[in-house]
Amino acid sequence: MRAGRSRWRAAPPSFRDRWTYWASRQGSCHLHSDKPEQGGRPVNSTARWPQRLEHLAWLLRAEAVAVVVATADPPSTVFSHRIEGADWHAILGEDAFARAAGGAFAVSVPSGRWGDEAAFAVVAPIETWNGPAVLCALRREVPFDALDVVAASSAAQLLAMMASDGRDLVGAQRRAAELDERLDVLGGIGEGLVDARDASAVLARAAAEVARRMGAGASSIMLIEGDELRLRASVGLPREVQLGRGQRLDEGIAGWVATSGEKVVLRGRVTDERFHGVDPDARESISVPLRVGDDVLGVLSVKRPQEADGFSGRQTLLDGIAADLSRALQAMNVISALQREREHAEGFADVALAVASGDAHGAARAAAESLGHHAVAVRNASGKVLAVYAPDDDPECRAAALGASEQGGSADVAGATGVGFARHDPPYEPDEAALAQRTADTLALLGRAEMRHERGAVLRVLAVEDHPVMQLGVRALLEREGLIVVGLTATCSEAIGLLEDAQPDVVLCDLHLPDADGAEAIARLRAEAPALPIVAFSIDRSPELIRAVLRAGGNGYVSKDTPASRVIAALHAAVEGLVALGREAATSISHGEPLEPRAPAPAEFAEHEGATKEHTAGVPNGVTP
């Protein structure tokens, strides 16, 4: 975890201690349901909503969480944690529920609507048995950021899936008393899901429970990973069969079940033409696909029954366990994906901030340590090494990354830079290509350090702005700070025509011009002046636009509502060869979501007298730039 991260990022030691800070502010978890009870027992007694909502509150770093039905008038609370009797229209606004249909979003809550203080909310759509609803999380003091919005959206999906599972379990309780044993098994696996910290522990618990309840001498759980099946949990298998052992998807009984999606029941020695058995003492075996819809996640197998009648009459139990284990696996996959997404976002933020400060070695190190590489190498357009990082100076990965960087480079990025990645294990998967490309695009900005000017006593600025009032403001801002405005044009074409005569040190360019919209103006200016620093100046904060500006050759981006001191600092930073991005812009392009504006941090765009001037200084010994 990076230094300086707020206390919201730290995970407290336990749920019991987790909410001590908020205990004086809010109540406990409340469950609301309009469903009747049967025989004095709550219909949804297995749902564990208190634990789920408490966990979601921790995940979102919220003081209160609620699930609210959007179709009711007024909106009604179905489940809540530390909030009750809320007027949701007053808290979120009349249009919040309609807005949620388009996706998750964060919103400010004025003071007096939820307590005396101003607050912040994040809202995500969720489908429940009562129809469309929203997951709403509230807290004070710290606004929800784009990463929290992504987390809330994923949490809502997970919550909806859990709600559906709970409904299935309730229906099973009502319909079939003979499934009590199945529920008992699920209870044991469920406890493992609550207590375990990783999927391996849950799967091991499930394999043990399945073997015990089925009366099996051996059980195993294999999961599909890429084009292989891998053994992830087992009970009673020979010692030589190690966890993690892989096989082709078209190999053996488990491979056939995984590819066909059909259950297989075998008795005696296997001579089926589709496959051949490897355990002559199995007597009877059942292999069931672990599937959710049409997707097969793996295979659950039992064999060597301990009873004389084999597994007779217990296949229905195994089918039910397989179905519920499949949903648990899907839930764990959602949690794992959410965790990976969060880690990647934090890693991209580290890389982007290092690039923005001109720390080439730090950027390469952040990319390697945060994004799953064993070595990262960066070269400029001429082939000079800007940075190479390999933990423990691993020579094999180091050489591989340097070799890959010679073949890298992006023709779409001005000042194109070659970026190479390498690692020992596991091999790179095709779905990692997008992550690698995003990392390479960010690291490629280090090549912009080669396009620097000698800084004079006073900067000469060419400003491009089409709005007459903004023209006056821009000129006044620049001249008040002691800069020389060598030209002020309303179109990209006029700016290009002034380049040769005006000889500016830097260009400050609006992104919405009559003859060039978005990054087009940057690309046209860069084509005419390959080494001239260009800083985009716009009110648009979308990450797509910021990335397009940087890929078109821009040396930085500042918003039009940025304080004057930061605009001037950005121009100086661009002239010195640095990438002029504020923290919110760097975070925005890393997370992929636009951020709300915030007060400027004093350290951003600070004086760059001590800034890194030679990016190859970060290259370890033994590599010649």
C-alpha positions as CSV (number, residue, x, y, z in Angstrom):
1,M,0.0,0.0,0.0
2,R,1.4,3.4,-0.9
3,A,2.4,5.9,1.7
4,G,-0.1,8.6,2.2
5,R,-3.2,6.6,1.4
6,S,-6.1,7.6,3.6
7,R,-7.3,5.6,6.6
8,W,-10.3,4.4,4.5
9,R,-7.9,2.0,2.6
10,A,-6.7,0.2,5.7
11,A,-8.6,-3.1,6.6
12,P,-9.4,-3.3,10.4
13,P,-8.6,-6.6,12.1
14,S,-12.1,-7.9,12.5
15,F,-15.8,-7.1,11.9
16,R,-16.3,-6.7,15.6
17,D,-13.7,-3.8,15.7
18,R,-14.4,-2.5,12.3
19,W,-17.3,-0.2,13.1
20,T,-16.2,1.1,16.5
21,Y,-15.6,4.5,14.8
22,W,-19.2,4.7,13.6
23,A,-21.0,3.1,16.6
24,S,-22.0,6.5,18.1
25,R,-23.5,7.6,14.8
26,Q,-25.7,4.9,13.4
27,G,-27.7,1.9,14.6
28,S,-27.3,-1.8,13.8
29,C,-28.3,-3.8,10.8
30,H,-32.0,-4.0,10.1
31,L,-33.9,-6.5,7.9
32,H,-37.2,-5.5,6.3
33,S,-39.4,-8.0,4.6
34,D,-43.1,-8.2,3.6
35,K,-42.9,-12.0,3.3
36,P,-44.8,-14.2,5.8
37,E,-43.2,-16.7,8.1
38,Q,-43.9,-20.4,8.0
39,G,-44.2,-22.4,11.3
40,G,-42.7,-19.5,13.2
41,R,-39.5,-19.6,11.2
42,P,-38.4,-16.6,9.1
43,V,-38.7,-17.4,5.4
44,N,-35.2,-16.1,4.6
45,S,-33.4,-17.4,7.7
46,T,-30.4,-18.5,5.7
47,A,-29.8,-15.3,3.8
48,R,-27.3,-13.9,6.4
49,W,-28.0,-10.3,5.3
50,P,-26.4,-8.7,8.4
51,Q,-23.0,-10.3,7.5
52,R,-23.4,-9.5,3.8
53,L,-24.3,-5.9,4.3
54,E,-21.7,-5.4,6.9
55,H,-19.1,-6.9,4.6
56,L,-20.3,-4.6,1.7
57,A,-20.1,-1.6,4.1
58,W,-16.5,-2.5,4.8
59,L,-15.7,-3.1,1.1
60,L,-17.1,0.3,0.2
61,R,-15.8,2.0,3.4
62,A,-19.3,3.2,4.1
63,E,-21.1,4.2,7.4
64,A,-24.4,2.8,6.2
65,V,-25.7,0.5,3.4
66,A,-29.2,-0.3,2.2
67,V,-31.1,-2.1,-0.5
68,V,-34.0,0.1,-1.6
69,V,-36.8,-1.0,-4.0
70,A,-37.0,1.7,-6.7
71,T,-40.5,0.9,-7.9
72,A,-42.3,1.6,-4.6
73,D,-43.7,5.0,-3.9
74,P,-42.1,6.2,-1.8
75,P,-39.0,3.9,-2.2
76,S,-39.0,1.2,0.4
77,T,-36.0,-0.2,2.3
78,V,-35.7,-4.0,1.9
79,F,-32.5,-4.5,3.9
80,S,-30.3,-2.0,5.7
81,H,-27.2,-1.7,7.7
82,R,-26.9,1.2,10.3
83,I,-29.7,3.2,8.8
84,E,-33.5,3.1,9.2
85,G,-36.5,5.3,8.5
86,A,-34.8,7.0,5.7
87,D,-36.5,9.4,3.2
88,W,-34.6,8.2,0.1
89,H,-36.1,10.9,-2.2
90,A,-34.8,13.5,0.1
91,I,-31.4,11.9,0.6
92,L,-30.6,11.0,-3.1
93,G,-32.9,13.3,-5.0
94,E,-36.1,12.6,-7.0
95,D,-34.2,11.4,-10.1
96,A,-31.7,9.2,-8.5
97,F,-33.6,5.9,-9.1
98,A,-34.2,6.7,-12.8
99,R,-30.6,7.7,-13.1
100,A,-29.5,4.4,-11.5
101,A,-31.0,2.5,-14.4
102,G,-28.1,3.8,-16.5
103,G,-25.4,2.5,-14.1
104,A,-23.7,3.2,-10.8
105,F,-22.9,6.8,-9.8
106,A,-21.7,8.9,-6.9
107,V,-23.6,11.9,-5.5
108,S,-23.3,14.5,-2.8
109,V,-26.0,14.6,0.0
110,P,-26.6,18.2,1.3
111,S,-26.5,18.7,5.1
112,G,-29.8,18.1,6.9
113,R,-30.9,15.3,4.6
114,W,-29.0,12.5,6.3
115,G,-28.0,13.9,9.7
116,D,-26.8,17.4,10.3
117,E,-23.6,17.1,8.3
118,A,-23.2,17.0,4.5
119,A,-22.6,13.4,3.3
120,F,-21.8,11.4,0.2
121,A,-23.6,8.5,-1.5
122,V,-22.8,5.9,-4.1
123,V,-25.8,4.2,-5.9
124,A,-25.8,1.1,-8.0
125,P,-28.7,-0.8,-9.7
126,I,-29.6,-4.2,-8.5
127,E,-32.3,-6.7,-9.5
128,T,-34.3,-8.3,-6.6
129,W,-37.3,-10.5,-6.4
130,N,-39.3,-7.3,-5.8
131,G,-38.2,-5.8,-9.1
132,P,-35.6,-3.1,-9.8
133,A,-33.8,-1.8,-6.7
134,V,-30.6,0.1,-5.8
135,L,-27.7,-0.6,-3.5
136,C,-27.0,2.7,-1.7
137,A,-23.9,3.3,0.5
138,L,-23.5,6.5,2.6
139,R,-20.7,8.1,4.5
140,R,-19.5,11.5,5.6
141,E,-16.2,13.4,5.3
142,V,-14.8,11.6,2.3
143,P,-16.5,11.6,-1.2
144,F,-16.8,8.3,-3.1
145,D,-14.4,8.2,-6.0
146,A,-14.5,6.4,-9.3
147,L,-13.0,3.2,-7.8
148,D,-15.8,3.2,-5.2
149,V,-18.4,3.5,-8.0
150,V,-16.8,0.4,-9.8
151,A,-16.7,-1.5,-6.5
152,A,-20.4,-0.6,-5.7
153,S,-21.5,-1.8,-9.2
154,S,-19.6,-5.1,-8.7
155,A,-20.9,-5.4,-5.1
156,A,-24.5,-4.9,-6.4
157,Q,-24.0,-7.7,-8.9
158,L,-22.7,-10.0,-6.2
159,L,-25.5,-9.1,-3.9
160,A,-28.1,-9.8,-6.5
161,M,-26.6,-13.2,-7.2
162,M,-26.5,-13.9,-3.4
163,A,-30.1,-12.8,-3.2
164,S,-31.1,-15.2,-6.0
165,D,-29.2,-18.0,-4.2
166,G,-31.0,-17.3,-1.0
167,R,-34.4,-17.5,-2.8
168,D,-33.4,-20.9,-4.3
169,L,-32.5,-22.2,-0.8
170,V,-35.8,-21.0,0.7
171,G,-37.7,-22.7,-2.1
172,A,-35.8,-25.9,-1.5
173,Q,-36.7,-25.8,2.2
174,R,-40.4,-25.4,1.4
175,R,-40.5,-28.0,-1.4
176,A,-38.5,-31.0,-0.2
177,A,-37.9,-32.1,3.4
178,E,-35.5,-34.8,2.0
179,L,-33.1,-32.0,1.0
180,D,-32.3,-31.3,4.7
181,E,-29.1,-33.2,4.4
182,R,-28.2,-31.2,1.4
183,L,-28.7,-28.0,3.4
184,D,-26.6,-29.4,6.1
185,V,-23.8,-29.9,3.7
186,L,-24.2,-26.4,2.3
187,G,-24.1,-25.1,5.9
188,G,-20.7,-26.7,6.3
189,I,-19.4,-25.3,3.0
190,G,-21.0,-21.9,3.8
191,E,-19.1,-21.7,7.1
192,G,-16.0,-22.3,5.1
193,L,-16.9,-19.5,2.7
194,V,-17.4,-17.1,5.6
195,D,-14.3,-18.0,7.5
196,A,-11.9,-18.7,4.7
197,R,-9.6,-16.1,3.2
198,D,-9.1,-17.7,-0.2
199,A,-10.8,-20.1,-2.6
200,S,-8.4,-23.0,-1.8
201,A,-9.7,-23.2,1.8
202,V,-13.3,-23.2,0.6
203,L,-12.8,-25.9,-2.0
204,A,-10.9,-28.1,0.5
205,R,-13.8,-27.7,3.0
206,A,-16.3,-28.5,0.2
207,A,-14.3,-31.7,-0.9
208,A,-14.3,-32.9,2.7
209,E,-18.0,-32.3,3.2
210,V,-18.9,-34.0,-0.1
211,A,-16.9,-37.1,0.8
212,R,-18.4,-37.3,4.3
213,R,-22.0,-36.8,3.2
214,M,-21.8,-39.0,0.2
215,G,-20.0,-41.8,2.1
216,A,-17.2,-41.6,-0.5
217,G,-13.6,-42.8,0.0
218,A,-12.4,-40.1,-2.3
219,S,-13.6,-36.8,-3.8
220,S,-12.0,-34.2,-6.0
221,I,-12.8,-30.8,-7.4
222,M,-11.1,-29.8,-10.7
223,L,-11.5,-26.3,-12.2
224,I,-11.1,-25.2,-15.8
225,E,-8.2,-22.8,-16.2
226,G,-7.4,-21.8,-19.7
227,D,-7.3,-24.9,-21.8
228,E,-6.6,-27.2,-18.9
229,L,-8.3,-28.8,-15.9
230,R,-6.4,-28.4,-12.6
231,L,-7.0,-30.3,-9.4
232,R,-7.8,-27.7,-6.7
233,A,-9.1,-29.8,-3.8
234,S,-9.2,-33.6,-3.0
235,V,-9.8,-36.1,-0.3
236,G,-8.6,-39.7,-0.4
237,L,-6.6,-39.6,-3.6
238,P,-3.1,-41.2,-3.8
239,R,-0.3,-39.1,-2.6
240,E,1.3,-38.9,-6.0
241,V,-1.7,-37.0,-7.2
242,Q,-0.7,-33.5,-6.2
243,L,-2.9,-30.4,-5.9
244,G,-2.4,-28.2,-8.9
245,R,-1.9,-31.1,-11.2
246,G,-3.2,-30.3,-14.7
247,Q,-4.5,-32.2,-17.7
248,R,-5.9,-31.4,-21.1
249,L,-9.6,-30.7,-21.4
250,D,-9.9,-33.6,-23.8
251,E,-8.2,-36.0,-21.5
252,G,-9.8,-38.6,-19.2
253,I,-13.3,-38.8,-17.6
254,A,-13.1,-35.3,-16.0
255,G,-12.1,-33.8,-19.3
256,W,-15.1,-35.4,-21.1
257,V,-17.5,-34.1,-18.4
258,A,-16.0,-30.6,-18.6
259,T,-16.3,-30.4,-22.4
260,S,-19.7,-32.1,-22.7
261,G,-21.3,-30.6,-19.6
262,E,-22.9,-34.0,-18.9
263,K,-22.8,-36.1,-15.7
264,V,-21.1,-39.5,-15.9
265,V,-21.9,-42.5,-13.5
266,L,-19.5,-45.5,-13.8
267,R,-19.4,-48.8,-12.0
268,G,-16.6,-51.3,-12.1
269,R,-13.6,-51.1,-14.3
270,V,-14.0,-48.4,-17.0
271,T,-14.0,-49.6,-20.6
272,D,-16.1,-46.8,-22.1
273,E,-15.0,-45.9,-25.6
274,R,-15.1,-42.2,-24.6
275,F,-12.4,-42.6,-22.0
276,H,-10.4,-45.1,-19.8
277,G,-10.3,-45.2,-16.1
278,V,-7.1,-45.0,-14.0
279,D,-8.5,-46.3,-10.7
280,P,-9.4,-50.0,-10.9
281,D,-10.6,-49.9,-7.3
282,A,-13.1,-47.1,-7.7
283,R,-16.0,-49.6,-7.8
284,E,-18.4,-46.7,-8.5
285,S,-17.7,-43.1,-9.5
286,I,-19.8,-40.1,-10.3
287,S,-18.5,-37.0,-12.0
288,V,-20.7,-33.9,-12.2
289,P,-20.1,-30.7,-14.1
290,L,-19.9,-27.5,-12.0
291,R,-21.9,-25.2,-14.1
292,V,-23.7,-21.9,-14.0
293,G,-26.1,-21.7,-17.0
294,D,-24.2,-22.8,-20.1
295,D,-20.7,-22.1,-18.5
296,V,-18.9,-25.1,-17.1
297,L,-16.5,-24.0,-14.3
298,G,-15.1,-27.4,-13.4
299,V,-15.9,-31.0,-12.3
300,L,-16.9,-32.5,-8.9
301,S,-16.1,-36.2,-8.6
302,V,-16.7,-38.9,-5.9
303,K,-15.7,-42.5,-6.0
304,R,-15.1,-45.6,-3.8
305,P,-18.4,-45.7,-1.9
306,Q,-18.1,-46.9,1.7
307,E,-21.6,-48.5,1.7
308,A,-22.5,-51.8,0.1
309,D,-25.2,-50.2,-2.1
310,G,-22.7,-47.7,-3.5
311,F,-24.1,-44.2,-4.1
312,S,-27.6,-45.4,-4.7
313,G,-30.2,-42.8,-3.9
314,R,-27.6,-40.0,-3.3
315,Q,-27.1,-38.7,-6.8
316,T,-29.8,-36.1,-6.3
317,L,-27.9,-34.8,-3.2
318,L,-24.6,-34.7,-5.3
319,D,-26.4,-32.8,-8.1
320,G,-27.7,-30.3,-5.6
321,I,-24.3,-29.8,-4.0
322,A,-22.7,-29.4,-7.4
323,A,-25.2,-26.7,-8.3
324,D,-24.7,-24.7,-5.1
325,L,-20.9,-25.2,-5.2
326,S,-21.0,-23.8,-8.7
327,R,-22.8,-20.6,-7.6
328,A,-20.3,-20.3,-4.7
329,L,-17.5,-20.6,-7.2
330,Q,-19.1,-17.9,-9.3
331,A,-19.4,-15.7,-6.3
332,M,-15.8,-16.2,-5.4
333,N,-14.8,-15.4,-9.0
334,V,-16.7,-12.1,-8.7
335,I,-14.9,-11.3,-5.5
336,S,-11.5,-12.2,-7.0
337,A,-12.2,-10.1,-10.1
338,L,-13.2,-7.2,-7.9
339,Q,-10.0,-7.6,-5.9
340,R,-7.9,-7.8,-9.1
341,E,-9.6,-4.8,-10.6
342,R,-8.9,-2.8,-7.4
343,E,-5.2,-3.9,-7.4
344,H,-4.8,-3.0,-11.1
345,A,-6.4,0.4,-10.6
346,E,-4.0,1.1,-7.7
347,G,-1.1,-0.2,-9.7
348,F,-2.0,2.0,-12.7
349,A,-2.2,5.0,-10.4
350,D,1.3,4.3,-9.1
351,V,2.6,4.0,-12.7
352,A,0.9,7.1,-13.9
353,L,2.1,9.2,-11.0
354,A,5.7,8.0,-11.4
355,V,5.5,8.8,-15.2
356,A,4.0,12.3,-14.4
357,S,6.9,13.1,-12.1
358,G,9.5,11.9,-14.7
359,D,10.6,8.9,-12.5
360,A,11.3,6.4,-15.2
361,H,12.8,3.7,-12.9
362,G,9.9,4.2,-10.4
363,A,7.4,3.8,-13.2
364,A,9.0,0.5,-14.4
365,R,9.2,-0.7,-10.8
366,A,5.5,0.1,-10.1
367,A,4.5,-1.7,-13.3
368,A,6.4,-4.8,-12.4
369,E,5.4,-5.0,-8.7
370,S,1.8,-4.0,-9.1
371,L,0.8,-5.6,-12.4
372,G,2.3,-9.1,-12.3
373,H,5.5,-8.8,-14.3
374,H,9.0,-10.0,-13.2
375,A,10.8,-7.5,-15.4
376,V,9.8,-4.3,-17.3
377,A,12.0,-2.4,-19.8
378,V,11.3,1.0,-21.5
379,R,13.2,2.4,-24.5
380,N,12.7,5.7,-26.4
381,A,12.1,6.0,-30.1
382,S,15.8,5.9,-30.9
383,G,16.3,2.7,-28.9
384,K,17.9,4.2,-25.8
385,V,17.0,2.4,-22.6
386,L,15.0,4.8,-20.3
387,A,14.5,2.3,-17.5
388,V,14.7,-1.4,-16.8
389,Y,13.5,-3.1,-13.6
390,A,13.9,-6.7,-12.6
391,P,13.7,-7.7,-8.9
392,D,16.9,-9.3,-7.6
393,D,18.4,-8.4,-10.9
394,D,17.0,-11.6,-12.5
395,P,19.2,-11.8,-15.7
396,E,16.8,-14.1,-17.7
397,C,13.7,-11.9,-17.2
398,R,15.8,-8.7,-17.6
399,A,17.1,-9.9,-21.0
400,A,13.7,-11.0,-22.1
401,A,12.1,-7.6,-21.2
402,L,14.9,-5.7,-23.0
403,G,14.4,-7.9,-26.0
404,A,10.7,-7.4,-26.0
405,S,11.1,-3.6,-25.7
406,E,13.1,-3.6,-28.9
407,Q,10.0,-4.9,-30.7
408,G,7.6,-2.7,-28.8
409,G,6.7,0.9,-29.5
410,S,3.4,2.3,-30.6
411,A,3.0,4.2,-33.9
412,D,-0.1,5.8,-32.4
413,V,1.9,7.6,-29.6
414,A,4.0,10.6,-30.5
415,G,7.6,10.1,-29.4
416,A,6.9,6.4,-29.5
417,T,8.5,4.3,-26.9
418,G,9.2,0.5,-26.8
419,V,7.9,-1.3,-23.7
420,G,8.8,-4.9,-22.9
421,F,7.4,-7.2,-20.2
422,A,8.6,-10.6,-19.0
423,R,7.9,-13.1,-16.2
424,H,8.7,-16.7,-15.4
425,D,5.4,-18.1,-14.4
426,P,2.5,-18.3,-15.1
427,P,2.6,-17.8,-18.9
428,Y,0.9,-14.7,-20.2
429,E,-2.8,-15.3,-21.2
430,P,-4.5,-13.7,-24.2
431,D,-6.9,-11.8,-21.9
432,E,-3.9,-10.0,-20.4
433,A,-3.2,-8.2,-23.6
434,A,-5.5,-5.2,-22.8
435,L,-3.9,-4.8,-19.4
436,A,-0.4,-4.9,-20.9
437,Q,-1.4,-2.4,-23.6
438,R,-2.8,0.1,-21.0
439,T,0.5,-0.2,-19.1
440,A,2.6,0.2,-22.2
441,D,0.6,3.3,-23.3
442,T,1.2,4.9,-19.9
443,L,4.9,4.0,-19.8
444,A,5.3,5.2,-23.4
445,L,4.8,8.7,-22.1
446,L,8.4,8.5,-20.6
447,G,9.6,8.9,-24.2
448,R,8.2,12.4,-24.1
449,A,11.1,13.4,-21.8
450,E,13.4,13.3,-24.9
451,M,11.3,16.1,-26.5
452,R,12.5,18.9,-24.2
453,H,13.4,22.5,-24.7
454,E,16.1,24.5,-23.0
455,R,14.1,26.6,-20.5
456,G,14.7,30.3,-20.8
457,A,14.2,33.0,-18.2
458,V,10.6,33.6,-19.4
459,L,8.3,31.2,-21.2
460,R,6.9,32.2,-24.6
461,V,3.4,30.8,-24.8
462,L,1.1,30.3,-27.9
463,A,-2.5,30.1,-26.6
464,V,-5.3,28.5,-28.7
465,E,-8.8,29.4,-27.5
466,D,-11.8,30.2,-29.6
467,H,-14.1,31.8,-27.0
468,P,-13.6,35.6,-26.8
469,V,-14.1,35.9,-23.1
470,M,-11.8,33.0,-22.4
471,Q,-9.2,34.6,-24.7
472,L,-9.2,37.6,-22.4
473,G,-8.9,35.4,-19.3
474,V,-6.1,33.3,-20.7
475,R,-4.0,36.3,-21.8
476,A,-4.6,38.0,-18.4
477,L,-3.6,34.8,-16.5
478,L,-0.4,34.2,-18.4
479,E,0.8,37.8,-18.5
480,R,0.0,38.3,-14.8
481,E,2.3,35.4,-14.0
482,G,5.1,36.9,-16.1
483,L,4.8,34.7,-19.2
484,I,5.0,36.1,-22.7
485,V,2.0,35.5,-24.9
486,V,3.5,35.3,-28.4
487,G,0.2,34.5,-30.0
488,L,-3.5,34.0,-29.2
489,T,-5.5,32.3,-32.0
490,A,-9.1,31.0,-32.3
491,T,-8.4,28.0,-34.6
492,C,-5.9,25.2,-35.0
493,S,-5.0,26.4,-38.5
494,E,-4.2,29.9,-37.3
495,A,-1.9,28.4,-34.5
496,I,-0.1,26.3,-37.1
497,G,0.5,29.3,-39.2
498,L,2.1,31.2,-36.3
499,L,4.5,28.5,-35.2
500,E,7.4,29.5,-37.3
501,D,7.2,33.2,-36.7
502,A,6.1,33.2,-33.0
503,Q,8.7,30.5,-31.9
504,P,6.8,29.6,-28.7
505,D,8.3,27.6,-25.9
506,V,5.0,25.8,-25.2
507,V,1.4,25.7,-26.6
508,L,-1.7,25.9,-24.4
509,C,-4.4,24.5,-26.5
510,D,-8.2,24.3,-26.1
511,L,-9.7,21.0,-27.2
512,H,-13.0,22.2,-28.8
513,L,-12.1,24.5,-31.7
514,P,-14.1,25.4,-34.8
515,D,-11.7,23.4,-37.0
516,A,-10.5,20.7,-34.7
517,D,-12.3,18.9,-31.9
518,G,-10.8,16.8,-29.2
519,A,-7.3,15.4,-29.7
520,E,-7.3,16.4,-33.4
521,A,-5.8,19.8,-32.6
522,I,-3.0,18.2,-30.6
523,A,-2.2,15.7,-33.4
524,R,-2.1,18.5,-36.1
525,L,0.2,20.7,-33.9
526,R,2.4,17.8,-33.2
527,A,2.7,16.9,-36.8
528,E,4.0,20.4,-37.5
529,A,6.2,20.7,-34.5
530,P,7.4,17.3,-33.2
531,A,9.5,18.7,-30.3
532,L,7.2,21.5,-29.2
533,P,5.6,20.9,-25.7
534,I,1.8,21.1,-25.9
535,V,-0.5,21.2,-22.9
536,A,-4.3,20.6,-23.4
537,F,-6.6,23.1,-21.7
538,S,-10.2,21.9,-21.4
539,I,-13.3,21.6,-19.2
540,D,-13.8,17.9,-20.3
541,R,-12.3,15.5,-17.8
542,S,-13.2,12.2,-19.5
543,P,-10.4,9.6,-19.3
544,E,-10.9,8.7,-22.9
545,L,-10.2,12.3,-24.0
546,I,-7.1,12.6,-21.7
547,R,-5.7,9.3,-23.1
548,A,-6.4,10.5,-26.7
549,V,-4.6,13.8,-26.0
550,L,-1.5,12.0,-24.6
551,R,-1.4,9.4,-27.4
552,A,-1.7,12.3,-30.0
553,G,1.4,13.9,-28.6
554,G,0.2,16.1,-25.8
555,N,2.7,16.8,-23.0
556,G,0.0,17.3,-20.4
557,Y,-3.6,18.2,-19.5
558,V,-5.1,20.8,-17.2
559,S,-8.7,21.6,-16.6
560,K,-10.1,25.1,-17.2
561,D,-11.2,25.3,-13.5
562,T,-7.6,24.6,-12.4
563,P,-6.0,27.3,-10.2
564,A,-3.7,29.7,-12.1
565,S,-0.6,28.5,-10.2
566,R,-1.1,24.9,-11.4
567,V,-1.7,26.0,-15.0
568,I,1.7,27.9,-15.0
569,A,3.4,25.0,-13.2
570,A,2.0,22.6,-15.9
571,L,3.5,24.7,-18.7
572,H,6.9,24.8,-17.0
573,A,6.7,21.0,-16.4
574,A,6.0,20.4,-20.0
575,V,8.9,22.6,-21.2
576,E,11.2,20.6,-18.9
577,G,10.1,17.3,-20.5
578,L,7.8,16.1,-17.8
579,V,4.2,14.9,-18.3
580,A,2.0,17.6,-16.8
581,L,-0.9,15.7,-15.2
582,G,-2.6,16.5,-12.0
583,R,-3.3,13.8,-9.5
584,E,-7.0,13.6,-10.5
585,A,-6.2,13.3,-14.2
586,A,-3.5,10.6,-13.6
587,T,-6.0,8.7,-11.4
588,S,-8.7,9.2,-14.0
589,I,-6.8,7.6,-16.9
590,S,-5.7,4.8,-14.6
591,H,-9.1,3.9,-13.3
592,G,-11.0,4.5,-16.6
593,E,-13.6,6.7,-14.9
594,P,-13.9,10.5,-14.8
595,L,-13.4,12.1,-11.3
596,E,-15.0,15.0,-9.6
597,P,-12.8,18.1,-9.3
598,R,-11.1,18.6,-6.0
599,A,-9.0,21.2,-4.2
600,P,-5.4,21.4,-5.5
601,A,-2.7,19.6,-3.6
602,P,0.3,21.9,-2.8
603,A,2.7,19.2,-4.0
604,E,1.3,18.9,-7.5
605,F,3.1,20.7,-10.3
606,A,5.7,21.8,-7.8
607,E,8.8,23.6,-8.9
608,H,10.8,21.2,-11.0
609,E,14.4,22.5,-10.3
610,G,15.2,19.2,-8.7
611,A,13.3,17.1,-11.1
612,T,14.9,14.1,-12.9
613,K,16.7,15.4,-16.0
614,E,18.1,12.1,-17.3
615,H,15.7,9.3,-17.2
616,T,18.4,6.7,-17.9
617,A,19.8,7.4,-14.5
618,G,17.3,4.9,-13.2
619,V,18.8,2.1,-15.4
620,P,20.6,-0.5,-13.2
621,N,24.3,-1.1,-13.8
622,G,25.1,-3.4,-16.7
623,V,22.8,-1.8,-19.2
624,T,24.2,0.7,-21.6
625,P,21.6,3.3,-22.7
